[in-house]
């Protein structure tokens, strides 16, 4: 299973089926790891799942890569995703956060 399908199922809460849609987008066209507007849908869903999530997105100057971070303030819960692109970093961080919560 690819990362986009995992995000659709594990984060967005949709079942794996070709006829399902994610916010009106057919699952076959849902590519949050490549499309920033769809990656932002993932960020917004994470805030619905747990309103206390804080989100940060930036570039790692040392490695020339993007990072995304979901964290719960005043706890040790910090989940980073690193990638060459911002959308992929967001997806990786969201999956890590969902795996542990």
PyMOL CGO cylinders between C-alpha atoms (Angstrom):
from pymol import cmd
from pymol.cgo import CYLINDER

trace = [
    CYLINDER, 0.00, 0.00, 0.00, 1.39, 3.39, -0.99, 0.3, 1, 1, 1, 1, 1, 1,
    CYLINDER, 1.39, 3.39, -0.99, 1.67, 6.41, 1.27, 0.3, 1, 1, 1, 1, 1, 1,
    CYLINDER, 1.67, 6.41, 1.27, -1.29, 8.22, -0.31, 0.3, 1, 1, 1, 1, 1, 1,
    CYLINDER, -1.29, 8.22, -0.31, -3.61, 5.27, 0.29, 0.3, 1, 1, 1, 1, 1, 1,
    CYLINDER, -3.61, 5.27, 0.29, -2.28, 4.89, 3.85, 0.3, 1, 1, 1, 1, 1, 1,
    CYLINDER, -2.28, 4.89, 3.85, -2.99, 8.57, 4.52, 0.3, 1, 1, 1, 1, 1, 1,
    CYLINDER, -2.99, 8.57, 4.52, -6.50, 8.25, 3.06, 0.3, 1, 1, 1, 1, 1, 1,
    CYLINDER, -6.50, 8.25, 3.06, -7.26, 5.26, 5.27, 0.3, 1, 1, 1, 1, 1, 1,
    CYLINDER, -7.26, 5.26, 5.27, -5.27, 5.84, 8.45, 0.3, 1, 1, 1, 1, 1, 1,
    CYLINDER, -5.27, 5.84, 8.45, -5.49, 9.63, 8.74, 0.3, 1, 1, 1, 1, 1, 1,
    CYLINDER, -5.49, 9.63, 8.74, -8.50, 10.72, 6.72, 0.3, 1, 1, 1, 1, 1, 1,
    CYLINDER, -8.50, 10.72, 6.72, -10.54, 7.69, 7.85, 0.3, 1, 1, 1, 1, 1, 1,
    CYLINDER, -10.54, 7.69, 7.85, -11.67, 6.36, 4.48, 0.3, 1, 1, 1, 1, 1, 1,
    CYLINDER, -11.67, 6.36, 4.48, -11.93, 2.75, 3.43, 0.3, 1, 1, 1, 1, 1, 1,
    CYLINDER, -11.93, 2.75, 3.43, -9.85, 1.45, 0.54, 0.3, 1, 1, 1, 1, 1, 1,
    CYLINDER, -9.85, 1.45, 0.54, -12.20, 1.46, -2.42, 0.3, 1, 1, 1, 1, 1, 1,
    CYLINDER, -12.20, 1.46, -2.42, -12.06, 3.09, -5.79, 0.3, 1, 1, 1, 1, 1, 1,
    CYLINDER, -12.06, 3.09, -5.79, -15.49, 4.65, -5.41, 0.3, 1, 1, 1, 1, 1, 1,
    CYLINDER, -15.49, 4.65, -5.41, -14.72, 6.48, -2.15, 0.3, 1, 1, 1, 1, 1, 1,
    CYLINDER, -14.72, 6.48, -2.15, -13.91, 10.15, -2.13, 0.3, 1, 1, 1, 1, 1, 1,
    CYLINDER, -13.91, 10.15, -2.13, -11.79, 12.28, 0.18, 0.3, 1, 1, 1, 1, 1, 1,
    CYLINDER, -11.79, 12.28, 0.18, -13.48, 15.68, 0.46, 0.3, 1, 1, 1, 1, 1, 1,
    CYLINDER, -13.48, 15.68, 0.46, -14.96, 15.23, -3.00, 0.3, 1, 1, 1, 1, 1, 1,
    CYLINDER, -14.96, 15.23, -3.00, -11.74, 13.92, -4.54, 0.3, 1, 1, 1, 1, 1, 1,
    CYLINDER, -11.74, 13.92, -4.54, -11.88, 10.33, -5.84, 0.3, 1, 1, 1, 1, 1, 1,
    CYLINDER, -11.88, 10.33, -5.84, -9.38, 8.24, -3.90, 0.3, 1, 1, 1, 1, 1, 1,
    CYLINDER, -9.38, 8.24, -3.90, -7.57, 7.48, -7.17, 0.3, 1, 1, 1, 1, 1, 1,
    CYLINDER, -7.57, 7.48, -7.17, -6.87, 11.23, -7.49, 0.3, 1, 1, 1, 1, 1, 1,
    CYLINDER, -6.87, 11.23, -7.49, -5.93, 11.78, -3.84, 0.3, 1, 1, 1, 1, 1, 1,
    CYLINDER, -5.93, 11.78, -3.84, -2.16, 12.34, -3.72, 0.3, 1, 1, 1, 1, 1, 1,
    CYLINDER, -2.16, 12.34, -3.72, -1.35, 14.35, -0.58, 0.3, 1, 1, 1, 1, 1, 1,
    CYLINDER, -1.35, 14.35, -0.58, 2.29, 13.26, -0.77, 0.3, 1, 1, 1, 1, 1, 1,
    CYLINDER, 2.29, 13.26, -0.77, 2.60, 15.19, -4.05, 0.3, 1, 1, 1, 1, 1, 1,
    CYLINDER, 2.60, 15.19, -4.05, -0.06, 17.92, -3.94, 0.3, 1, 1, 1, 1, 1, 1,
    CYLINDER, -0.06, 17.92, -3.94, 0.31, 20.62, -1.30, 0.3, 1, 1, 1, 1, 1, 1,
    CYLINDER, 0.31, 20.62, -1.30, -3.40, 21.54, -1.32, 0.3, 1, 1, 1, 1, 1, 1,
    CYLINDER, -3.40, 21.54, -1.32, -4.24, 17.94, -0.47, 0.3, 1, 1, 1, 1, 1, 1,
    CYLINDER, -4.24, 17.94, -0.47, -1.48, 17.78, 2.15, 0.3, 1, 1, 1, 1, 1, 1,
    CYLINDER, -1.48, 17.78, 2.15, -3.14, 20.76, 3.87, 0.3, 1, 1, 1, 1, 1, 1,
    CYLINDER, -3.14, 20.76, 3.87, -6.36, 18.72, 4.01, 0.3, 1, 1, 1, 1, 1, 1,
    CYLINDER, -6.36, 18.72, 4.01, -4.34, 16.20, 6.03, 0.3, 1, 1, 1, 1, 1, 1,
    CYLINDER, -4.34, 16.20, 6.03, -3.16, 18.94, 8.42, 0.3, 1, 1, 1, 1, 1, 1,
    CYLINDER, -3.16, 18.94, 8.42, -6.74, 20.13, 8.87, 0.3, 1, 1, 1, 1, 1, 1,
    CYLINDER, -6.74, 20.13, 8.87, -7.95, 16.56, 9.53, 0.3, 1, 1, 1, 1, 1, 1,
    CYLINDER, -7.95, 16.56, 9.53, -5.27, 16.07, 12.17, 0.3, 1, 1, 1, 1, 1, 1,
    CYLINDER, -5.27, 16.07, 12.17, -6.60, 19.18, 13.96, 0.3, 1, 1, 1, 1, 1, 1,
    CYLINDER, -6.60, 19.18, 13.96, -10.11, 17.67, 13.87, 0.3, 1, 1, 1, 1, 1, 1,
    CYLINDER, -10.11, 17.67, 13.87, -8.83, 14.38, 15.26, 0.3, 1, 1, 1, 1, 1, 1,
    CYLINDER, -8.83, 14.38, 15.26, -7.04, 16.12, 18.12, 0.3, 1, 1, 1, 1, 1, 1,
    CYLINDER, -7.04, 16.12, 18.12, -7.64, 19.90, 18.40, 0.3, 1, 1, 1, 1, 1, 1,
    CYLINDER, -7.64, 19.90, 18.40, -4.56, 20.35, 20.58, 0.3, 1, 1, 1, 1, 1, 1,
    CYLINDER, -4.56, 20.35, 20.58, -2.14, 19.29, 17.85, 0.3, 1, 1, 1, 1, 1, 1,
    CYLINDER, -2.14, 19.29, 17.85, 0.29, 22.02, 16.97, 0.3, 1, 1, 1, 1, 1, 1,
    CYLINDER, 0.29, 22.02, 16.97, 1.73, 21.91, 13.50, 0.3, 1, 1, 1, 1, 1, 1,
    CYLINDER, 1.73, 21.91, 13.50, 4.97, 23.27, 12.11, 0.3, 1, 1, 1, 1, 1, 1,
    CYLINDER, 4.97, 23.27, 12.11, 6.41, 23.11, 8.62, 0.3, 1, 1, 1, 1, 1, 1,
    CYLINDER, 6.41, 23.11, 8.62, 9.85, 24.29, 7.62, 0.3, 1, 1, 1, 1, 1, 1,
    CYLINDER, 9.85, 24.29, 7.62, 13.00, 23.57, 5.74, 0.3, 1, 1, 1, 1, 1, 1,
    CYLINDER, 13.00, 23.57, 5.74, 15.97, 21.90, 7.34, 0.3, 1, 1, 1, 1, 1, 1,
    CYLINDER, 15.97, 21.90, 7.34, 18.87, 24.12, 6.33, 0.3, 1, 1, 1, 1, 1, 1,
    CYLINDER, 18.87, 24.12, 6.33, 21.44, 21.48, 7.24, 0.3, 1, 1, 1, 1, 1, 1,
    CYLINDER, 21.44, 21.48, 7.24, 20.15, 18.82, 4.88, 0.3, 1, 1, 1, 1, 1, 1,
    CYLINDER, 20.15, 18.82, 4.88, 18.15, 20.84, 2.36, 0.3, 1, 1, 1, 1, 1, 1,
    CYLINDER, 18.15, 20.84, 2.36, 14.97, 18.95, 3.16, 0.3, 1, 1, 1, 1, 1, 1,
    CYLINDER, 14.97, 18.95, 3.16, 11.54, 19.82, 4.47, 0.3, 1, 1, 1, 1, 1, 1,
    CYLINDER, 11.54, 19.82, 4.47, 10.27, 18.85, 7.87, 0.3, 1, 1, 1, 1, 1, 1,
    CYLINDER, 10.27, 18.85, 7.87, 6.76, 18.68, 9.26, 0.3, 1, 1, 1, 1, 1, 1,
    CYLINDER, 6.76, 18.68, 9.26, 5.99, 18.38, 12.95, 0.3, 1, 1, 1, 1, 1, 1,
    CYLINDER, 5.99, 18.38, 12.95, 2.83, 17.48, 14.83, 0.3, 1, 1, 1, 1, 1, 1,
    CYLINDER, 2.83, 17.48, 14.83, 3.18, 17.92, 18.56, 0.3, 1, 1, 1, 1, 1, 1,
    CYLINDER, 3.18, 17.92, 18.56, 1.06, 18.11, 21.67, 0.3, 1, 1, 1, 1, 1, 1,
    CYLINDER, 1.06, 18.11, 21.67, 2.20, 21.04, 23.80, 0.3, 1, 1, 1, 1, 1, 1,
    CYLINDER, 2.20, 21.04, 23.80, 3.60, 20.36, 27.26, 0.3, 1, 1, 1, 1, 1, 1,
    CYLINDER, 3.60, 20.36, 27.26, 4.09, 16.66, 26.46, 0.3, 1, 1, 1, 1, 1, 1,
    CYLINDER, 4.09, 16.66, 26.46, 6.79, 14.52, 24.91, 0.3, 1, 1, 1, 1, 1, 1,
    CYLINDER, 6.79, 14.52, 24.91, 4.58, 13.79, 21.90, 0.3, 1, 1, 1, 1, 1, 1,
    CYLINDER, 4.58, 13.79, 21.90, 6.47, 15.10, 18.86, 0.3, 1, 1, 1, 1, 1, 1,
    CYLINDER, 6.47, 15.10, 18.86, 6.16, 13.44, 15.48, 0.3, 1, 1, 1, 1, 1, 1,
    CYLINDER, 6.16, 13.44, 15.48, 8.45, 14.57, 12.67, 0.3, 1, 1, 1, 1, 1, 1,
    CYLINDER, 8.45, 14.57, 12.67, 8.38, 13.77, 8.99, 0.3, 1, 1, 1, 1, 1, 1,
    CYLINDER, 8.38, 13.77, 8.99, 11.34, 14.60, 6.73, 0.3, 1, 1, 1, 1, 1, 1,
    CYLINDER, 11.34, 14.60, 6.73, 11.34, 14.60, 2.93, 0.3, 1, 1, 1, 1, 1, 1,
    CYLINDER, 11.34, 14.60, 2.93, 12.54, 16.38, -0.19, 0.3, 1, 1, 1, 1, 1, 1,
    CYLINDER, 12.54, 16.38, -0.19, 9.08, 17.98, -0.54, 0.3, 1, 1, 1, 1, 1, 1,
    CYLINDER, 9.08, 17.98, -0.54, 6.73, 19.63, 1.95, 0.3, 1, 1, 1, 1, 1, 1,
    CYLINDER, 6.73, 19.63, 1.95, 3.71, 17.43, 1.05, 0.3, 1, 1, 1, 1, 1, 1,
    CYLINDER, 3.71, 17.43, 1.05, 5.64, 14.22, 1.64, 0.3, 1, 1, 1, 1, 1, 1,
    CYLINDER, 5.64, 14.22, 1.64, 6.99, 15.54, 4.97, 0.3, 1, 1, 1, 1, 1, 1,
    CYLINDER, 6.99, 15.54, 4.97, 3.42, 16.35, 6.08, 0.3, 1, 1, 1, 1, 1, 1,
    CYLINDER, 3.42, 16.35, 6.08, 2.21, 12.85, 5.17, 0.3, 1, 1, 1, 1, 1, 1,
    CYLINDER, 2.21, 12.85, 5.17, 5.07, 11.14, 6.98, 0.3, 1, 1, 1, 1, 1, 1,
    CYLINDER, 5.07, 11.14, 6.98, 4.55, 13.20, 10.14, 0.3, 1, 1, 1, 1, 1, 1,
    CYLINDER, 4.55, 13.20, 10.14, 0.79, 12.61, 10.13, 0.3, 1, 1, 1, 1, 1, 1,
    CYLINDER, 0.79, 12.61, 10.13, 1.23, 8.85, 9.77, 0.3, 1, 1, 1, 1, 1, 1,
    CYLINDER, 1.23, 8.85, 9.77, 3.74, 8.75, 12.61, 0.3, 1, 1, 1, 1, 1, 1,
    CYLINDER, 3.74, 8.75, 12.61, 1.39, 10.72, 14.85, 0.3, 1, 1, 1, 1, 1, 1,
    CYLINDER, 1.39, 10.72, 14.85, -1.56, 8.47, 14.02, 0.3, 1, 1, 1, 1, 1, 1,
    CYLINDER, -1.56, 8.47, 14.02, 0.46, 5.29, 14.57, 0.3, 1, 1, 1, 1, 1, 1,
    CYLINDER, 0.46, 5.29, 14.57, 1.26, 6.26, 18.13, 0.3, 1, 1, 1, 1, 1, 1,
    CYLINDER, 1.26, 6.26, 18.13, -2.03, 7.82, 19.22, 0.3, 1, 1, 1, 1, 1, 1,
]
cmd.load_cgo(trace, "trace")
